[in-house]
């Protein structure tokens, strides 16, 4: 139940032609505390309840537990979430033996493109496509739970 991932900004939208799948995602947080976040997500027609623990010092590893719930349950729980529901499209792109999940954010986070890659270990090597930009692993501004409270559109204000 450990999640090991690294996050990167995206330089161009060239990844879109490489995507083999995409999902429409709407998510909110019942609790966005950095020590433990409780997320409700609707991905296409499925619902999920996820609990994430605090990240380690590098920001790459943390506890994650996820349970599929009905879309109706997820819709009801979204109404209880903290302000700042996130809307995004997730593109899945293969790069070597790994798959990048690239989120194109909308509404208050419009303009943000963020890639994540899940790894078996924090030091695992992986292919870095040309569209991959600056690494932001461990920068809490890019945690979805923080984007719900401090959206990307407010960063330059």
Residue, then its C-alpha position, 0 to 999 in steps of 0.5 A: x500500500x505504498x505509492x512511489x511516484x515522481x511528478x513533472x511539469x510538461x513543456x508541450x502538449x505533444x504527449x496528446x498524440x502519444x496517449x493510448x487512453x484518457x479519462x475525465x476526472x472530478x475529485x474533491x477532498x473530505x480532508x486535505x490535511x498534509x498528514x492524511x488526505x481523504x479524496x473522493x474521485x469520479x473517473x469516467x463512470x466509476x467512483x473511488x475513495x482514497x486515503x493518502x498518508x504524509x509523503x516522505x522527506x523526498x516527496x516520492x513515497x507515501x501510504x495510499x489506500x483506495x476503494x472503488x465505490x459507486x458513482x452515486x456514492x461518489x457524487x453524494x460524497x463530493x457534496x460533502x467535500x471541502x471547497x475546491x473540486x478539481x476537474x481534469x483530463x488524464x492522459x495515459x502515455x507509455x514511455x519504455x516500461x512505464x506509463x505516465x499519467x498526464x493531467x490537464x487541469x481545468x477551471x481554477x487550475x486551467x493551464x497546468x499540465x502535470x505528469x506523474x510516473x509510478x515506480x517500484x523504487x525511488x531510484x528506479x530509472x525510466x525514459x524521459x520523453x522530450x515533452x517532460x519538463x521540470x521535476x516538481x516531486x515533493x513540491x506541495x503546491x503541486x499536490x492535488x489536495x493543495x491545488x484544491x485550496x490554492x489553485x494554479x490561477x492564483x499563483x501569479x496574483 
